[in-house]
Amino acid sequence: MLEVIRSRRSVRTFDGTQLKAEDAQKILEFAEKVENPYDIHITWKILDAEKYGLTSPVILGTNTYIAGKMRRASHAEEAFGYTFEKVVLYAQSIGVGTTWIAGTMNRPAFEKAMDLSEDEVLPCVSPLGYVAKKMSLREVMMRKGIKADTRFDFKDLFFKDSFDNPLTEAEAGKLKEVFEAIRWAPSAVNKQPWRIVVCGKKVHFYEKRSKGYVKEEGWDIQKIDMGIALCHFEVMAKECGLDVFFSIEDPSIPMQDEMQYIATYTIK
């Protein structure tokens, strides 16, 4: 799983080959079976761009997308991030490229294709296809602009007992590989908003919020990123033989104003 996570990148340039019907079916069937810790249902569709008039100025070489919609609810962002990232990792494992798209798309066309109702939201979509041998110049410049191939240092993301005490890789022990999987998770404009505090057997997740990522209706894009981090923790912990369970139990650790508690995993 760590190899899948480290080898995956956001793909915006595809080779023009039509996605195989069997690959599309595998991905859709997988998506429909994925459960999330918040027990929030997501409806999935594989969409043909030509049929529905779907466009994204950053995508070249594929006409196939996957999209998910859900009803607005508490923790909907985290649930979507968790679930969609599992789908993205599965696609990577069968050789299909993806990238998260939230803003750079013709959103009204996608919402119409998904038959979106007033109480539903379509957080993100992803193209599906086979990676081109060479990136477009636009993709190269986009990746350079957000420093897509770099991540924050371990000590800047993980802490022991409080935010005043950075966790060392040696102290992380069995969790080191699990935390590496979180370090390499994708996030909007590579902001990497996750911060994690380890208190004994409890691993607390926090969002370090950046300005401009909460929409007027209260939708927090960076909470989707937090769902991705939760996904990476859980799948990697299980691969490392750790038995973990999810809960929401704010430990009231002192924190700065831009921080917000999200969730906890406990190691049995």
N, C-alpha and C positions, 0 to 999 in steps of 0.2 A: 504493500500500500504506500509506503514512503517513496518507493521508486515511481509509482504512478503520480503521486503528488508532486514530486520534484521534477519529473519529466514533462508534466503538463504545463502548457502556456496558453495564454489567450490567443486564439487564432482568428485573424481577420482577412487572411488571403488564402483562398482554397483553390484546388487544382481544376475546377470546372466540371469534375465528374459528378454525375447524379448520385445522390446517396442511395445505396442499395436498399431495396424494399425490406430485406431481412434485417438490416441494421436499424432501419427506422422502426420496425416492429419490435425489435429487442429493446430499444431505448424506451419506447412508449410503454411497453409492458412492464419494464423495470420501474419507470416513474410511477406508474399506477399502483405499484406494490409498496413503495417507500412510505414508511411511517415516520412521524416526527415526534419529539418529546412533548409537544404541546397538543397533540391529537387534533390538529387543524387540517381539514380536508382541502386538497388542491386538485383542480381539474386540469388535465393536460391535453394538448393537441399538437400533432405534427402539422405544420402549415406549409403550403406551397406558395412561394412569393408571387409567382406569376398569376396564379388563380385569384389571390386576394389583393393584389396590388401592394405588396409589402416591400418596403425599402429601408435601407440603412446606408448612409454615405460612407461608412467605414468598412463595409463588408464587400469583398470581391470573390467571385468564383463559386457561389452556391446559391440555390433558390429555395433551400429547405431550412425551416426554423422549428424550434420547439418552444412552446409558451405555456405558462401555467397561470390560472386565475384562482382567486380565493375570496371569501367574504371578509370584510374588514372586521378585525377582532383584536383583542389584547394579545400581544406577542405574535401577531401575524407576520411581522417582518422576520423575526428570528426563525419561525417555523418555515417560511419560504426559503430563507438562506440555507438552512440545514438540509431541507429536502432537495432543492435544486442542485446543491453542491454534490450530493450523492449521485444524482443523475449525471452531472458533468464528469465526475470521476469514473462512473461506469462507462460513459461514452469514450473517455480516454482509454480505458482498459480494452476496448474492442477496436481501437484505431480510428475513432471519429473525433475530429477537432471541434472545439466549442469556444465561445467567449461570452461573458456576461454583458448584456446590453440593457441599460435602463433609460438612457436619454437620447442616444444617437440613433433614433429610429422614427419612422412615421407612426407615432403612437396611435392616432385615431384609426388607422387602417388595421393595426394589430388588434385593437380593442373590438373593432367591428368583426374581425375574423374569429375572435373568441366569444362573440355574443355576450359581451360584458354588460351586466346590469348595474344599476345605480349603487347597489350596496356591495359590489365586488370591485376588486382591484387586480390589475395585471402588473406585478412589480417589475419583472424582467423577462427577457427572452434570450435565446441563444441560437445562432446559426448552427447547422449541422453539416459536416462535409469532411472531405479528405484534404489534408494539409498540402499546400503548394510547396514546391521545392525551394522557392524563393519568396520572401516577403515583398509586398509592395513598398514603394518609397513612403507612402502615407503611413503604413503600419510601422515601419522602422522609426519614423519620426515620432509617432505616438508613443511607442515603447520607450524611446529615449527621453521624451518629455516627462514621463511619469516615473522614470527609473525603474522600469518593470522587472528588471533582473536583480534588483537589490532588495534587502530586507533590513529592518532594524536589528541591532545587536540583541543577543539573548538577554542581557542585563537590563535592557530598556523595556522589555515586555513582561518579564516574569519576576515575581517577588515572593519573599518568605515572611509570612505573618503580618506584614504591613507594607505599605508603599515606600517606606523609608529604607527597606532592606532588600536590595536586589538579590535574586536567587542565582547562585552560580551553577554552571553545568554539572559540576561535581556533586553539588547538593541535590540536584534534580534526580539523580539515580536512574531508576527505571523509567522515569517520566521524560528523560532527556529526548529520546526519539519522538515521543508523543508531542512534546513542545516544539520540536523541529518541524513536525507536520503542521503545527499552527503557524509557525514563523513563515512558512512558504504558502500559506493560504492566499487566494486572491482577494482583493478588496477594491472598492471604488477609488479610482485615481491613486491606488497603492497607498492609501492613508494608514492602513494597518491599525485600526482603532482598538484592537483587543489588548487588554491588560489582565494578567492573571496573578492571583495571590494564593499561594499554597499554605494552608493551615493544617498541619498534620495530614490526615487522610482526605481532607476536603480541598477541592480545587475551585476557587471562586473566580468567575468571569465578570469583567467590567468593560464597559464601553468608554473610551476616551473620545468624547464628541468634538467634532470640528464644526466651525460655523458654516452655514449654508447647505447642510445636508438634511435638515428637517423641513419638509414642505409645509405650506400654510395649513393644510388639513391635519397636520400632526404626524404624517408618515415620515419615519426616520430611516433613510437609506442605509445608514451605517449599522443599524440593527440587523439588516440583511447580512452585512459582513460578519456580525457577531454570530449569526446562525451558521455561517460557513465555518467559523472557528470552532463552534460546538461540534459540528459534524466531524471536522478533522480530529478533534480530541477523541471523540467516541470511537470512530473507526480505527484509529491508530492504537488506542488503549486496548481494544479488543484483540487487535493483531499481536500486541505485545503480551497477551495473556492476562491482562488486568480486568478484573470484574468491577465495573463502575455503574452507578445509578444516578439519575438526574433528579434535581429538585430545585425549588426556588426558596431560598432561606437566607435572606440578607444578613450577613454576619456583623453589619454595622462597623466595618473597618473605616477609620477616618480617611477621608479622601478629598481631593480638590473639587471645586465646583463643576468642572467639565467632565467629571467621572460619573458614571451611573452603573449601579449593580445590575447584572443581567441574570445569572443563573449559577448553579453549583453542581459539580460532579463529585460524588464520594466514592473513594476506592474501598471496596469491601476487604 
